[in-house]
Structures are given as C-alpha cells and as structure tokens.
Amino acid sequence: MAKKIRKQAGRLYFSQNDIIRPLGGFLLVAGLVWFYVGFSYASYIGPCIMVPVGLVLFIVGSSRHISDNDMTGECEHLLEGYDKAVTDMEDYDRMVLKQPADVATTAYSFGEGAAFFKKAKAGAVISDILVRSHFFFTKEALLVCARRVSLTNMDVESGTGFTDVGGRFAFADMGACRIEENTGTVILTNSKKPATVHRCELIIEGKDGAGELLRLPVGNNMDMSNLCEAVNRLI
C-alpha cells in the first residue's frame, strides 16, 4: 500500500537523494557478513558498530523516502472525476459523437509554473505539474476537460493542489488546431544537473488572428495527431 503523502511533501520527492537507504542496507548486510565470516577481534567490534548504524540509516531513509508509486497514487486520487462535467451530462449519449472518438491524454508540463524536475523510471524527466485532458466531439464544438495537478502542493485530505481548465470550443470560432513540439533544458532539482526535455503541446488558435484559445501539454502520439486532424476537418 502506498504511504499517505503529507501536504507539500512532494517537494521532498523531487529533492530527495536516495543514498541513505542503500548505504544503510549495505552497512547492515556487510556488518552481518563480516561478523559471521570473520575470525579476529575486529570482526566483533566492527559489526557491532556497522549493524546498528546501518539499521538506523535504512529505517530513517525508508521512512522519508517517497516513491514513484506513492506520488502516482496521490495524483490518481486528485484526478478522479476530472471529466465528470461532460461524462455525467444527462444528454451525453445524444450530444457526444462516437466518431470522431473522444481522446484522453496525460503529460507533464515543462512550461510556465513548472519549477521542480527529476528523473523517474526509465530515465524520463518529469516535472511538478501533471496535466490530464479528455477531449470530446459534438457536432458544433470540442469539449475539453483538463485538470492540472501540482505535485509539490497537492493534498488529498483537503482536496487541494489542482486546477480545472477547459470548456467548450466552438468549431466556428477556431482557426486551426496543431501540435507544437520543442526541446529544452531543465535543471534537475536533486542533482542540480541539466537534463533535456521534450515538450509536446496542443494549441487551438482562434479565427482571424484572435490568438490562442487553448494550450495544453499532451502526449506525443498518434491519438493527438488524429485529434488535430479531426478538429481541422470540422473547422
């Protein structure tokens, strides 16, 4: 079971350097091995110091450590029901089209507001801003439900640390829908080393130079490309 994340403990998640746990584990194991295979007086004194120190370091490190699964579990709680404004509509089946099909996506934001960065599993760089979006088509408009979660400020108990964005975007008001991809550099919070990130954002532009109607970080995949193509056909 994932541990409960205290309010703003997400900052520790990005700044933690996971060296205490493995160091404690190494001292604990090494001390025990030395005690059982050693034949000198040192093999008694050394383990008597190493084992308790290693055990304390391992316990302290484990209690303070926040894993990827811990953060994912907390995020999922705050993301529950983010698209209910559309899916719970009484006339959902009549209004929302089956084709083009609805599209959901989740992505980290590396733009404005993102301040903490780290390398997670498989070496992927993540930020402290996670955005999940769900796009629905009607005959006249694109319905967008998106939730922006701040990993460093989220608090499941009080239900804070997120912002809902989106709305109804009429095709008659749109000029274009496109995917913008950029590559940039961020500074990892725990190591202070630079890392390359790839940003992918969905942009909906207004008609006749009206500017951007919507900009959201999205996954870089065929679903989003197909979404843009479908929107541009309906404009």
C-alpha positions in Angstrom: 0.0 0.0 0.0 1.3 3.4 -0.9 2.1 5.7 2.0 0.0 8.8 2.6 1.8 11.9 1.3 1.8 14.8 3.7 0.9 18.2 2.3 3.8 19.7 0.2 5.9 16.5 0.8 6.1 16.4 -3.0 9.0 18.9 -2.7 10.9 16.1 -0.9 10.0 13.7 -3.7 11.9 16.0 -6.2 14.7 17.0 -3.9 15.4 13.6 -2.2 18.7 11.9 -3.0 18.2 8.2 -2.4 21.6 7.4 -0.9 20.7 6.9 2.8 18.6 3.7 2.2 21.2 1.8 0.1 24.0 3.0 2.3 22.2 1.7 5.4 21.4 -1.6 3.7 25.0 -2.0 2.7 26.3 -1.4 6.2 23.7 -3.7 7.7 24.5 -6.6 5.3 28.3 -6.0 5.3 28.3 -6.0 9.1 26.4 -9.2 9.4 28.6 -11.0 6.8 31.8 -9.7 8.5 30.5 -11.0 11.9 29.8 -14.5 10.6 32.9 -15.0 8.4 35.5 -13.0 10.5 37.9 -14.6 12.9 39.5 -11.6 14.6 38.6 -9.2 17.4 37.8 -6.6 14.7 35.1 -8.9 13.2 33.3 -8.5 16.5 33.8 -4.8 17.1 33.2 -3.7 13.5 29.8 -5.4 13.1 28.7 -4.1 16.5 29.1 -0.6 15.1 28.1 -1.2 11.4 24.9 -3.2 12.0 23.1 -0.6 14.4 24.2 2.3 12.2 23.1 0.6 9.0 19.8 -0.3 10.6 19.1 3.2 11.7 20.1 4.7 8.3 17.9 2.2 6.5 14.9 2.8 8.7 15.3 6.6 8.5 15.8 6.5 4.8 12.8 4.3 4.2 10.5 6.4 6.3 11.4 9.6 4.5 11.6 8.1 1.0 8.7 8.9 -1.4 8.5 6.5 -4.3 7.1 7.0 -7.8 4.2 4.7 -6.8 3.4 6.9 -3.8 3.2 10.0 -5.9 1.2 8.2 -8.6 -1.4 7.0 -6.1 -1.9 10.5 -4.7 -2.3 12.0 -8.2 -4.8 9.4 -9.2 -7.0 10.4 -6.2 -6.9 14.1 -7.2 -7.6 13.2 -10.8 -10.8 11.2 -10.0 -13.8 12.7 -11.7 -11.9 15.4 -13.6 -14.1 14.9 -16.7 -17.5 14.4 -15.0 -18.6 17.8 -16.3 -19.1 16.0 -19.6 -19.4 12.3 -18.9 -22.2 12.9 -16.3 -24.3 15.1 -18.6 -27.9 13.7 -19.0 -27.8 14.0 -22.8 -24.2 12.7 -23.1 -25.1 9.9 -25.5 -27.1 12.2 -27.7 -24.6 15.1 -27.8 -21.2 13.5 -27.8 -20.2 11.9 -31.1 -19.0 8.3 -31.4 -16.8 9.3 -34.4 -14.5 11.1 -34.1 -13.9 9.3 -30.9 -13.1 11.0 -27.6 -9.4 11.1 -26.7 -7.7 11.2 -23.2 -4.1 12.1 -22.6 -1.7 12.7 -19.7 1.5 14.7 -19.8 3.9 16.7 -17.6 4.2 20.4 -18.2 7.7 21.9 -18.7 6.3 25.4 -19.3 5.2 28.2 -17.1 4.7 27.2 -13.5 6.9 24.1 -13.5 9.7 24.6 -11.0 10.8 21.1 -9.8 12.2 18.4 -12.1 13.6 14.8 -11.6 14.4 11.7 -13.5 11.9 9.0 -12.8 11.7 5.4 -14.0 13.4 4.6 -17.4 15.2 7.9 -17.2 12.3 10.0 -18.2 12.3 13.5 -16.8 9.2 14.7 -15.1 8.1 18.0 -13.6 5.9 19.0 -10.7 3.0 19.9 -12.9 0.9 17.0 -14.3 -2.0 17.6 -16.7 -4.6 15.1 -17.7 -7.0 16.0 -20.5 -10.1 14.5 -22.1 -11.4 15.7 -25.5 -15.0 15.1 -26.7 -16.5 15.9 -30.1 -20.0 17.3 -30.7 -21.4 18.5 -34.0 -20.7 22.1 -33.2 -17.8 22.1 -30.7 -14.9 20.4 -29.0 -15.5 19.8 -25.3 -12.3 19.8 -23.2 -11.9 18.7 -19.6 -8.4 19.1 -18.2 -7.0 19.0 -14.7 -3.6 20.5 -13.7 -2.1 18.9 -10.6 0.7 20.5 -8.7 2.7 17.6 -7.3 4.5 19.8 -4.8 1.3 21.3 -3.4 -1.3 18.5 -3.6 -3.1 17.5 -0.5 -5.6 14.6 -0.9 -7.2 15.1 2.5 -8.3 18.7 1.8 -8.7 18.1 -1.9 -6.3 20.9 -2.9 -3.4 21.3 -5.3 -5.2 21.2 -8.6 -6.9 23.4 -11.1 -9.5 22.5 -13.7 -9.2 24.1 -17.1 -11.0 23.6 -20.5 -14.5 24.3 -21.6 -16.5 24.4 -24.9 -14.7 25.5 -28.0 -16.9 26.0 -31.0 -15.5 25.0 -34.3 -16.9 28.2 -35.8 -14.5 30.2 -33.5 -11.4 28.1 -34.3 -8.7 29.0 -36.9 -6.5 25.9 -36.5 -5.6 23.0 -34.2 -2.0 21.9 -34.1 0.7 20.1 -32.1 3.8 22.1 -31.2 7.0 20.2 -30.2 10.0 21.8 -28.6 13.2 20.6 -26.9 14.6 22.4 -24.0 16.9 22.0 -20.9 15.9 22.0 -17.3 17.9 21.7 -14.0 17.2 18.5 -12.0 16.2 19.5 -8.5 18.1 16.8 -6.6 21.4 16.7 -8.5 21.4 20.3 -10.0 22.5 18.8 -13.3 21.0 19.8 -16.7 18.6 17.4 -18.5 17.0 17.6 -21.9 13.2 17.5 -22.1 10.8 17.2 -25.0 7.7 19.4 -24.8 4.5 18.5 -26.7 1.6 20.9 -26.5 -1.8 21.0 -28.2 -2.7 24.5 -29.4 -6.1 25.7 -30.6 -5.9 29.0 -32.4 -8.8 31.4 -32.7 -10.1 32.6 -36.1 -9.0 35.8 -37.8 -5.9 36.4 -35.5 -7.9 36.0 -32.3 -4.9 34.4 -30.6 -4.7 31.1 -28.7 -7.9 29.7 -27.3 -6.2 26.8 -25.6 -2.7 25.4 -24.9 -2.3 22.1 -23.1 0.7 19.7 -22.6 -0.3 16.4 -24.2 1.2 13.1 -25.1 3.3 12.8 -28.3 1.3 10.1 -30.0 -0.9 9.2 -32.9 -4.1 9.8 -30.9 -3.2 13.5 -30.5 -2.3 13.8 -34.2 -5.6 12.2 -35.2 -7.4 14.6 -32.8 -5.9 17.6 -34.6 -6.8 16.2 -38.0 -10.4 15.6 -36.9 -10.7 19.2 -35.4 -9.2 20.8 -38.5 -11.7 18.9 -40.7 -14.6 20.2 -38.7 -13.4 23.9 -38.6 
